Amino acid sequence: MRGYTYWTLMDNFEWTRGYAPIFGLCAVDRSTQVRTPKPSAHWLGRVAQANALIGIND
């Protein structure tokens, strides 16, 4: 594999489902607008740093 593009950085508004889907790398608190990296963001960061999936455990 040469590269990978993740769909979205932050949970966002989906036209058919509003704010219900939460699939971004960072969670967004809708009342304060605070962004918090999810475990998947940290995992993807480790994959990027290692430039490989080998040896990457949760």
Backbone as CSV, one residue per row, in Angstrom:
resi,resn,N_x,N_y,N_z,CA_x,CA_y,CA_z,C_x,C_y,C_z
1,MET,0.851,-1.171,0.000,0.000,0.000,0.000,0.895,1.231,0.000
2,ARG,0.525,2.216,-0.786,1.328,3.431,-0.901,0.837,4.545,0.005
3,GLY,-0.433,4.524,0.364,-0.961,5.599,1.190,-2.358,5.284,1.671
4,TYR,-2.842,6.146,2.548,-4.165,5.962,3.121,-4.725,7.329,3.464
5,THR,-5.974,7.557,3.145,-6.634,8.812,3.483,-7.804,8.504,4.401
6,TYR,-7.811,9.085,5.595,-8.912,8.886,6.516,-10.038,9.835,6.128
7,TRP,-11.271,9.392,6.295,-12.434,10.146,5.810,-12.524,11.543,6.407
8,THR,-12.409,11.683,7.727,-12.606,13.007,8.311,-11.842,13.158,9.622
9,LEU,-11.320,14.351,9.854,-10.597,14.638,11.085,-11.543,14.702,12.276
10,MET,-12.670,15.395,12.111,-13.596,15.595,13.227,-14.974,15.039,12.900
11,ASP,-15.696,14.675,13.962,-17.091,14.308,13.773,-17.778,15.508,13.132
12,ASN,-18.586,15.265,12.135,-19.172,16.389,11.407,-20.656,16.176,11.159
13,PHE,-21.263,17.116,10.508,-22.686,17.066,10.197,-22.899,16.238,8.934
14,GLU,-23.730,15.224,9.040,-24.099,14.410,7.882,-25.514,14.799,7.479
15,TRP,-25.717,15.142,6.233,-26.990,15.685,5.777,-28.182,14.799,6.094
16,THR,-28.033,13.502,6.049,-29.177,12.619,6.283,-29.327,12.179,7.734
17,ARG,-28.290,12.367,8.560,-28.327,11.878,9.937,-27.974,12.946,10.969
18,GLY,-27.800,14.177,10.564,-27.459,15.245,11.508,-26.091,15.016,12.128
19,TYR,-25.996,15.189,13.444,-24.732,14.995,14.150,-24.641,13.612,14.780
20,ALA,-25.544,12.688,14.417,-25.575,11.357,15.035,-24.327,10.513,14.740
21,PRO,-23.852,10.423,13.498,-22.675,9.592,13.245,-21.419,10.207,13.871
22,ILE,-20.649,9.417,14.546,-19.394,9.910,15.139,-18.256,9.020,14.650
23,PHE,-17.630,9.431,13.568,-16.581,8.602,12.977,-15.301,9.376,12.676
24,GLY,-15.147,10.549,13.205,-13.931,11.322,12.986,-12.796,10.845,13.868
25,LEU,-11.587,11.326,13.610,-10.437,10.996,14.445,-10.451,11.780,15.752
26,CYS,-11.159,12.905,15.775,-11.288,13.717,16.988,-12.766,13.880,17.332
27,ALA,-13.097,13.651,18.598,-14.467,13.868,19.060,-14.678,15.368,19.266
28,VAL,-15.878,15.830,18.999,-16.205,17.244,19.178,-17.330,17.358,20.200
29,ASP,-17.072,18.090,21.282,-18.120,18.373,22.261,-18.941,19.516,21.677
30,ARG,-20.180,19.236,21.328,-21.003,20.235,20.633,-21.304,21.466,21.482
31,SER,-21.322,21.335,22.798,-21.643,22.495,23.638,-20.449,23.422,23.847
32,THR,-19.225,22.876,23.890,-18.042,23.703,24.137,-17.126,23.817,22.925
33,GLN,-17.367,22.996,21.904,-16.530,22.924,20.709,-15.116,22.410,21.001
34,VAL,-14.921,21.768,22.154,-13.618,21.182,22.489,-13.425,19.922,21.655
35,ARG,-12.255,19.817,21.047,-11.900,18.632,20.253,-10.968,17.748,21.060
36,THR,-11.250,16.446,21.071,-10.444,15.482,21.813,-10.065,14.325,20.892
37,PRO,-8.765,14.060,20.731,-8.358,12.942,19.881,-8.897,11.616,20.427
38,LYS,-9.408,10.789,19.525,-9.910,9.468,19.882,-8.749,8.467,19.845
39,PRO,-8.930,7.295,20.449,-7.876,6.269,20.390,-7.451,5.955,18.944
40,SER,-8.374,6.008,18.020,-8.037,5.726,16.618,-7.040,6.750,16.068
41,ALA,-7.096,7.987,16.531,-6.148,9.012,16.079,-4.744,8.681,16.567
42,HIS,-4.638,8.230,17.806,-3.328,7.857,18.349,-2.782,6.625,17.622
43,TRP,-3.661,5.651,17.345,-3.240,4.441,16.645,-2.739,4.791,15.242
44,LEU,-3.501,5.615,14.522,-3.101,6.000,13.178,-1.794,6.795,13.203
45,GLY,-1.587,7.590,14.237,-0.324,8.318,14.383,0.860,7.387,14.547
46,ARG,0.668,6.303,15.334,1.745,5.321,15.505,2.039,4.585,14.191
47,VAL,0.995,4.278,13.435,1.191,3.648,12.125,1.994,4.575,11.221
48,ALA,1.654,5.856,11.210,2.360,6.830,10.368,3.819,6.970,10.791
49,GLN,4.063,7.007,12.103,5.443,7.137,12.580,6.283,5.918,12.231
50,ALA,5.682,4.733,12.344,6.392,3.494,12.033,6.470,3.248,10.529
51,ASN,5.607,3.934,9.778,5.501,3.731,8.333,5.226,2.269,8.005
52,ALA,4.455,1.603,8.901,4.143,0.181,8.710,3.053,-0.238,9.671
53,LEU,2.373,-1.323,9.329,1.408,-1.924,10.244,2.044,-3.013,11.092
54,ILE,3.215,-3.484,10.692,3.893,-4.557,11.417,4.342,-4.043,12.785
55,GLY,3.988,-4.790,13.835,4.386,-4.422,15.191,3.531,-3.352,15.834
56,ILE,2.464,-2.934,15.186,1.574,-1.922,15.743,0.447,-2.648,16.476
57,ASN,0.453,-2.564,17.776,-0.608,-3.171,18.592,-1.385,-2.061,19.265
58,ASP,-2.728,-2.283,19.362,-3.604,-1.245,19.911,-2.769,-0.232,20.589
